[in-house]
Amino acid sequence: MTEVALDTATPHAPPVIRQLLDKLGVAYSEVVEHPHLPPASRVQAVLLDDEVGALMVLFPQSQLLDLNRLAELTGRKLTAVSVPRLKHMLDKHQLKALPGIPALTSSPCQYEKSLLDVDTVFIESGEAGLLLEIERAHFKRMLAKASESSFGQQVEAITPNLNRPDDDTREITNAVQAFTARRIQKRLEETIEIPPLADTAQKIIKLRVDPNASIDDITGVVETDPALAAQVVSWAASPYYASPGKIRSVEDAIVRVLGFDLVINLALGLALGKTLSLPKDQPQQATPYWQQSIYTAAIIEGLTRAMPRAERPEAGLTYLAGLLHNFGYLLLAHVFPPHFSLICRHLEVNPHLNHTYVEQHLLGISREQIGAWLMKLWDMPEELSTALRFQHDPAYDGELSAFPNLVCLATRLLRSRGIGSGPSEEIPDELLERLGVTRDKAEDVVSKVLEAESLLRELASQFHAPH
C-alpha cells in the first residue's frame, strides 16, 4: 500500500471516522491529497434527498453523476441536500468534508459498481487535504449494506468543444433543435431568441470604438440612463475607491475618480447585465454571479498591470473581459429555461468537474460557446469573444491570447481561494510565462484584491438593483 509520509503538522482523520472504521474492521492509510491521484480511484460522495428521505451516492471522480439515470434506477427524483443541512451534519461530527462511508449516515447508499474495479480507493477523511487509502477488500466490507448499480457517465467520453470555434454555430443550432424535438420547451423557435442590445449599450459600444470619444460623450450617454447614472455616482462614492470629497455628478465621478476607460467598461458591463436578467435558480454554493464577475475583473486589472509594459493588452478591455467572462451562464438560463434547473442540479452533485462537462453532457454545448457567439452577434470587440471562448484552455496561444489567458489565470487563482465553483485546477508555468507574470506576483495580486473583499462585495450588490 502506498503511503505518503505525513509531517507532524499534518492533521489526522477526525476521531469519529477513525472509530467508525475500526468498528467496521476497515484498514486504511492516511495520505495527503494531491492532484495526480487517478480519478477512477478517487471516491466522490454526495448526499441526495427527496420527499422519501436521504440517499448517499458514491462514484469515481472519473465519472459524471447523471441524475436522470439515477432517477430511472431508483424511481426517485433526487437532488443534492441543502448546504445548511449538510453543514449541520458535518459540524455535528466535526468534519470538513463528507467521507464516502455509508455507515456514517443512517440513510441508504447507492454506489457505482466500477469503484470495485480498482485495487485501492481514496476517500475523503473528513479533514481538509487528507484522504484515506483503502484496499478493495476492505472497501467492499464498508459497502456491505449498500446497493451497487451503474449510473455514471465516463468524463473521458464527454468532449467539450474547447478549441473549435468554427463549429459553434452548428452545435448551438443542433442543441436548440434537439430541445425542440424533445418538446422540452413547448414553443422554442428554431432561431435562438436573443433580446436586442439595449440602446445605452449600443451607444457605449459606438463610443468604445471611437478614437475621438471624450469624457463629455460618455457623460452624456450615462446621464440619459437614470439607473446607470445613479450607479456610476454610487460606484465612484464607494469606499473601494476612497475618493476625496463628495461626488456631486456623473462628470465628477468620471473625471475625479473612475476615469474614462473604467466608466465606459463598467457602463457597458452594467448595460449588458441588464439585458439578460439573473436566473432565479442557481447551483447551491455558487458564488453570486456579479460577485464572481467583479472579483475576476478586479484581479484581471491587477494582473494586466503586472504584465511587462510592451506586452500589456488594453486594460479597459481586459477588465471588461473579466466582467463578462461568465455571460454565457445568463444566456443558457435565457435560451434553455426548462433545462437550466437540470444543469444547476447536476453542477451540485458533480463538484469535482468543470461546468463544461456537465453542459456538454446535457446540452451538447457550453456557456463559453454560446457567450462568445452572442458577443459576435452583438458586434462586440473580437477580444471579448476570444476571451469568453477560450478561457478554459490554459494552453491557448492563438491571436489575442492575452485576453482568454488572463481570464483563465484569474478564475483559477480565485478558485484556489474558495471563490467560484468546480474543482481547483492547476496553473501551468507556460500560462504565466505567456503573460510574463510570476506565480508570486499573481498570488500577490489576488491577496491585494481579496483584502478589499467586503468593499468589492458591496460594489457587486449594486448590480442587483431592480430593473
RACORPE-V761768 format. One record per residue. N is the residue number from 0. SS is DSSP state (~ for helix, > for strand, _ for the rest). PHI is phi in radians with two decimals (* if undefined). PSI is psi in whole degrees, 0 to 359 (999 if undefined). Layout:
BEGIN
<<N	SS	PHI	PSI> <N	SS	PHI	PSI>>
END
This chain:
BEGIN
<<0	_	*	131> <1	_	-1.35	132> <2	_	-2.14	132> <3	_	-1.67	127> <4	_	-1.06	131> <5	_	-1.78	128> <6	_	-1.37	168> <7	_	-1.11	337> <8	_	-1.37	344> <9	_	-1.31	131> <10	_	-1.23	161> <11	_	-1.72	171> <12	_	-1.04	144> <13	_	-1.00	148> <14	~	-0.92	319> <15	~	-1.05	324> <16	~	-1.29	317> <17	~	-1.07	316> <18	~	-1.12	318> <19	~	-1.10	314> <20	~	-1.20	323> <21	~	-1.09	318> <22	~	-1.10	323> <23	~	-1.40	351> <24	_	1.25	34> <25	_	-1.79	121> <26	_	-1.48	147> <27	_	-2.67	161> <28	>	-2.12	145> <29	>	-1.55	127> <30	>	-2.29	146> <31	>	-1.31	134> <32	_	-1.13	135> <33	_	-2.54	153> <34	_	-1.21	351> <35	_	-1.73	11> <36	_	-1.20	142> <37	_	-1.12	126> <38	~	-1.01	331> <39	~	-1.18	341> <40	~	-1.74	349> <41	>	-1.50	120> <42	>	-1.53	122> <43	>	-1.67	122> <44	>	-1.91	130> <45	>	-2.32	147> <46	>	-1.87	120> <47	>	-1.97	164> <48	>	-2.73	167> <49	_	-2.64	196> <50	_	-1.19	341> <51	_	-1.30	325> <52	_	2.53	193> <53	>	-1.57	157> <54	>	-2.50	127> <55	>	-1.53	135> <56	>	-2.15	130> <57	>	-2.06	133> <58	>	-2.69	159> <59	>	-1.34	152> <60	_	-1.23	356> <61	_	-1.44	1> <62	>	-2.18	158> <63	>	-1.80	131> <64	>	-1.35	117> <65	_	-1.67	108> <66	~	-1.14	330> <67	~	-1.14	317> <68	~	-1.16	321> <69	~	-1.12	323> <70	~	-1.13	319> <71	~	-1.10	320> <72	~	-1.22	316> <73	~	-1.73	344> <74	_	1.22	19> <75	_	-2.18	147> <76	_	-1.75	87> <77	_	-1.63	143> <78	>	-2.37	167> <79	>	-1.06	140> <80	_	-1.12	157> <81	_	-1.14	151> <82	~	-1.02	314> <83	~	-1.04	322> <84	~	-1.19	317> <85	~	-1.12	317> <86	~	-1.08	319> <87	~	-1.05	316> <88	~	-1.14	315> <89	~	-1.15	317> <90	~	-1.06	323> <91	~	-1.02	324> <92	_	-1.73	6> <93	_	0.99	50> <94	_	-1.96	148> <95	_	-1.77	344> <96	_	-2.58	162> <97	_	-1.53	112> <98	_	-1.31	146> <99	_	-1.43	60> <100	_	-2.07	106> <101	~	-0.93	323> <102	~	-1.19	349> <103	~	-1.19	327> <104	_	-1.99	161> <105	_	-1.49	1> <106	_	-1.49	157> <107	>	-1.13	166> <108	>	-2.35	138> <109	>	-2.09	130> <110	>	-2.20	151> <111	>	-1.31	124> <112	~	-1.13	338> <113	~	-1.15	348> <114	~	-1.10	336> <115	~	-1.58	6> <116	~	-1.49	346> <117	_	-1.79	154> <118	_	-1.22	321> <119	>	-2.39	152> <120	>	-2.13	161> <121	>	-2.10	122> <122	>	-2.05	158> <123	>	-1.06	140> <124	_	-1.56	343> <125	_	1.75	349> <126	_	-1.94	134> <127	_	-1.02	135> <128	_	1.34	5> <129	>	-2.20	129> <130	>	-2.00	162> <131	>	-1.96	126> <132	>	-1.67	126> <133	>	-2.30	131> <134	>	-1.29	158> <135	~	-0.94	314> <136	~	-1.06	320> <137	~	-1.27	323> <138	~	-1.11	320> <139	~	-1.08	322> <140	~	-1.08	321> <141	~	-1.09	331> <142	_	-1.66	12> <143	_	-0.89	320> <144	_	-1.72	4> <145	_	-1.59	161> <146	>	-1.78	138> <147	>	-1.78	145> <148	>	-2.84	182> <149	_	-2.16	113> <150	_	-2.42	4> <151	>	-1.62	160> <152	>	-2.06	125> <153	>	-1.05	126> <154	~	-1.07	325> <155	~	-1.03	331> <156	~	-1.42	351> <157	_	-1.75	118> <158	_	-2.10	91> <159	_	-1.03	144> <160	_	-1.42	92> <161	_	-1.52	335> <162	_	-2.46	26> <163	_	-2.16	70> <164	~	-1.06	337> <165	~	-1.12	338> <166	~	-1.56	355> <167	~	-1.03	311> <168	~	-1.03	314> <169	~	-1.10	316> <170	~	-1.17	321> <171	~	-1.15	316> <172	~	-1.06	315> <173	~	-1.06	319> <174	~	-1.10	316> <175	~	-1.14	317> <176	~	-1.17	325> <177	~	-1.08	320> <178	~	-1.20	323> <179	~	-1.06	315> <180	~	-1.09	322> <181	~	-1.46	0> <182	_	0.95	35> <183	_	-1.17	321> <184	_	-2.04	125> <185	_	-0.95	318> <186	_	-2.31	75> <187	_	-1.71	117> <188	_	-1.15	156> <189	_	-1.16	331> <190	_	-1.55	144> <191	_	-1.35	125> <192	_	-1.42	110> <193	_	-1.97	133> <194	_	-1.13	145> <195	_	-1.13	153> <196	_	-1.19	132> <197	_	-1.02	149> <198	~	-0.94	315> <199	~	-1.03	315> <200	~	-1.09	319> <201	~	-1.08	317> <202	~	-1.14	320> <203	~	-1.16	321> <204	~	-1.08	319> <205	~	-1.05	319> <206	~	-1.17	323> <207	~	-1.01	320> <208	_	-1.65	2> <209	_	-1.62	111> <210	_	-1.13	341> <211	_	-1.70	6> <212	_	-1.11	142> <213	_	-2.08	174> <214	~	-1.07	325> <215	~	-1.05	320> <216	~	-1.10	310> <217	~	-1.19	325> <218	~	-1.06	317> <219	~	-1.05	315> <220	~	-1.15	314> <221	~	-1.10	319> <222	~	-1.18	337> <223	_	-1.39	351> <224	_	-2.03	96> <225	~	-0.94	319> <226	~	-1.13	318> <227	~	-1.18	319> <228	~	-1.05	316> <229	~	-1.08	321> <230	~	-1.22	321> <231	~	-1.12	318> <232	~	-1.14	315> <233	~	-1.20	329> <234	~	-1.05	310> <235	~	-1.14	329> <236	~	-1.44	353> <237	_	-1.15	148> <238	_	-1.01	338> <239	_	-1.02	323> <240	_	-1.64	350> <241	_	0.72	53> <242	_	-1.36	143> <243	_	-1.31	139> <244	_	1.33	174> <245	_	-1.52	142> <246	_	-1.54	120> <247	_	-1.82	343> <248	_	-2.74	171> <249	~	-1.07	317> <250	~	-1.07	317> <251	~	-0.98	313> <252	~	-1.06	319> <253	~	-1.34	312> <254	~	-1.24	314> <255	~	-1.51	331> <256	~	-2.11	302> <257	~	-1.55	324> <258	_	1.48	156> <259	~	-1.00	307> <260	~	-1.02	310> <261	~	-1.12	318> <262	~	-1.14	318> <263	~	-1.14	323> <264	~	-1.36	321> <265	~	-1.09	315> <266	~	-1.08	320> <267	~	-1.18	317> <268	~	-1.04	317> <269	~	-1.12	315> <270	~	-1.13	319> <271	~	-1.20	320> <272	~	-1.04	326> <273	~	-1.35	344> <274	~	-1.22	322> <275	_	-2.06	123> <276	_	-1.35	157> <277	_	-1.16	138> <278	_	-1.17	147> <279	_	-1.23	326> <280	_	-1.58	148> <281	_	-2.79	159> <282	_	-1.12	143> <283	_	-1.06	152> <284	_	1.22	4> <285	_	-1.32	141> <286	_	-1.17	132> <287	_	-0.88	143> <288	~	-0.88	305> <289	~	-1.26	330> <290	~	-1.07	312> <291	~	-1.03	319> <292	~	-1.15	314> <293	~	-1.15	317> <294	~	-1.05	314> <295	~	-1.10	316> <296	~	-1.08	317> <297	~	-1.12	321> <298	~	-1.22	320> <299	~	-1.11	323> <300	~	-1.01	314> <301	~	-1.17	319> <302	~	-1.16	321> <303	~	-1.07	317> <304	~	-1.14	332> <305	~	-1.39	346> <306	_	-1.28	154> <307	_	-0.99	135> <308	~	-0.88	317> <309	~	-1.16	335> <310	~	-1.80	1> <311	_	-1.18	127> <312	_	-1.33	175> <313	_	-1.13	119> <314	~	-1.05	319> <315	~	-1.05	319> <316	~	-1.27	325> <317	~	-1.18	322> <318	~	-1.07	316> <319	~	-1.13	323> <320	~	-1.06	321> <321	~	-1.17	318> <322	~	-1.10	325> <323	~	-1.84	6> <324	_	-1.02	331> <325	_	-1.86	22> <326	~	-1.06	329> <327	~	-1.05	335> <328	~	-1.11	315> <329	~	-1.11	323> <330	~	-1.21	319> <331	~	-1.02	317> <332	~	-1.11	327> <333	~	-1.34	318> <334	~	-1.46	325> <335	_	-2.11	56> <336	~	-0.95	317> <337	~	-1.21	336> <338	~	-1.64	346> <339	~	-1.13	322> <340	~	-1.08	322> <341	~	-1.12	321> <342	~	-1.07	313> <343	~	-1.01	315> <344	~	-1.15	324> <345	~	-1.26	326> <346	~	-1.13	324> <347	~	-1.13	323> <348	~	-1.69	1> <349	_	-2.21	55> <350	_	-1.16	348> <351	_	-1.46	356> <352	_	-2.05	146> <353	_	-1.14	145> <354	~	-1.01	338> <355	~	-1.06	327> <356	~	-1.23	318> <357	~	-1.10	314> <358	~	-1.18	320> <359	~	-1.10	317> <360	~	-1.12	317> <361	~	-1.54	327> <362	~	-2.00	332> <363	_	1.54	2> <364	_	-2.56	170> <365	_	-2.08	165> <366	~	-1.08	330> <367	~	-1.16	318> <368	~	-1.09	312> <369	~	-1.26	327> <370	~	-1.15	314> <371	~	-1.14	322> <372	~	-1.07	318> <373	~	-1.18	321> <374	~	-1.01	320> <375	~	-1.19	318> <376	~	-1.07	324> <377	_	-1.54	7> <378	_	1.01	37> <379	_	-1.32	162> <380	_	-0.98	144> <381	~	-1.03	330> <382	~	-0.97	324> <383	~	-1.26	315> <384	~	-1.13	325> <385	~	-1.16	318> <386	~	-1.06	315> <387	~	-1.19	318> <388	~	-1.19	320> <389	_	-1.93	19> <390	_	-1.16	342> <391	_	-1.75	8> <392	_	-1.91	96> <393	_	-1.17	347> <394	_	-1.66	1> <395	_	-1.11	123> <396	_	-2.34	29> <397	_	-1.32	194> <398	_	-1.08	144> <399	_	1.04	29> <400	~	-1.08	335> <401	~	-1.01	327> <402	~	-1.20	304> <403	~	-1.15	328> <404	~	-1.09	319> <405	~	-1.14	319> <406	~	-1.13	316> <407	~	-1.03	312> <408	~	-1.13	315> <409	~	-1.09	315> <410	~	-1.21	325> <411	~	-1.26	323> <412	~	-1.09	316> <413	~	-1.13	320> <414	~	-1.08	323> <415	~	-1.17	344> <416	_	-1.82	15> <417	_	1.47	13> <418	_	-1.92	134> <419	_	1.85	192> <420	_	-2.42	168> <421	_	1.54	184> <422	_	-1.33	157> <423	_	-1.29	133> <424	_	-2.06	148> <425	_	-1.14	152> <426	_	-1.85	106> <427	_	-1.19	147> <428	~	-0.98	322> <429	~	-1.07	324> <430	~	-1.12	314> <431	~	-1.12	318> <432	~	-1.09	319> <433	~	-1.07	326> <434	~	-1.56	349> <435	_	1.22	33> <436	_	-2.11	134> <437	_	-1.40	159> <438	~	-1.06	318> <439	~	-1.08	318> <440	~	-1.13	318> <441	~	-1.08	316> <442	~	-1.12	323> <443	~	-1.10	319> <444	~	-1.05	314> <445	~	-1.10	316> <446	~	-1.03	317> <447	~	-1.11	317> <448	~	-1.13	317> <449	~	-1.27	343> <450	~	-1.08	331> <451	_	-1.76	27> <452	~	-0.99	316> <453	~	-1.16	326> <454	~	-1.23	321> <455	~	-1.14	322> <456	~	-1.12	324> <457	~	-1.14	319> <458	~	-1.08	315> <459	~	-1.06	326> <460	~	-1.12	337> <461	~	-1.19	338> <462	~	-1.31	346> <463	~	-1.54	4> <464	_	-0.97	140> <465	_	-1.05	143> <466	_	-2.54	999>>
END
